[in-house]
Amino acid sequence: MNRHAVPDLSHYFTGSWALSRRIIDRRAGIVGRLSGHAQFKPDETGLGYDESGVVSYGNHEGLAHQSYHWDIHENGLAEVRFKDGRLFHQLDLTTGAAIVDHPCAADQYRGEFRVATQNRWVTLWQITGPRKDLILISRFRRVPATVLDSVAALDVVPADTSLRR
């Protein structure tokens, strides 16, 4: 896969992304899927990340949600944090790819991030240990802003009032 350098994380990631995730549970012999959306929103220290979707895993189908915060530093690096503020991992995508690690009790999370284009990126997580043996492959595709979002960003009110929010 080609790599697309990302010197400015906020600029690249801000916006909406379609999300497709494959969940491979090697221990249980189950392959699951998540289909949904991810949203990056800028704030005073970086980017808020929220994902939601429908997960199918074995006999279970239901809603899933996850949130993180990306603290972005001036050098283009990020500290990805759980909702409660604990550090998940650091992230440097200036070359378009990164490998990150996170110990979680006795389990080990190893993630690979690859930015393919301006509009596509992928993560691969391998989670191993006494409690888990998983592979998570997530594909993200940018969702283009709608015409109304573009108009709102320009602070222009359309002449046709039926288009107003």
PyMOL commands that set and color helices and strands:
alter all, ss='L'
color gray80, all
select helices_A, chain A and resi 9-13+147-153+161-163
alter helices_A, ss='H'
color red, helices_A
select strands_A, chain A and resi 15-25+30-42+46-57+60-72+78-82+87-91+97-104+107-117+120-128+133-142
alter strands_A, ss='S'
color yellow, strands_A
deselect
rebuild
show_as cartoon
